[in-house]
Amino acid sequence: MKIKKILIIGLGNIGLNHLKAASKFKKKVKIYLFDKKIIYKDILKKSHVEILSDLKSNNTYDIAIISTNSEERFSVFLELVKNNIVKNILFEKLVYFKINQFRQTIEILKKKKINGWVNCIRREIFIFSELKKKLPKKFELIFQHQNWGMACNAIHFLDLLSFLTGSSKINITKNNLDKKVYRSKRKGYMEFKGTLKFNINSSSLLIEDRNTLNNKIFKIITKNKIFSFNYKENILSEK
């Protein structure tokens, strides 16, 4: 896929990370930015970057990245595809909160022949692609830590379980969440803590967020082996 024109909508921390990544393309690309709530810094004003005042540009983009918050993402998506030709769209998670918004989005993507992805990056990481070749049909994926944003980030591990098993038929088998909900670092959003367990066929996922968990644990257990992910060294060890 040849990429020449990239649009990034929403320039919070995630949007700025996308901008940094897009700026590293070996071949020259034109990057368009749109965020009506931000005051642009001089560092963004480069020759290959153009700042848009709105999305009504009747432009053609090879890829658009929508990294706004979930509350406004659907209206941004509608405005984008109404006024522009877009070949590929990357949605940040969690995409929406309403099922009908997902349905309408899927219909529009099909009608306009737009490729769409949700940014669950772990299935694109090489070590997990290699791990998938080694895993038996039965394994347990475990992630435990404190204050990691369980409500927002659990989707990454659910998607990894889906990728490693090759199935999306996920069932919840254990629900031991705190009765209390917590304020998220994102204004207007809430978080929860506790333990959740899911399964796909004979494999399972255990995720946990508790204040007593000092160490970050990310591992996959099979009958004969344990695969542990080391965040500091960015490697997956096997024993």
Disulfide bonds with the S-S distance in Angstrom:
none
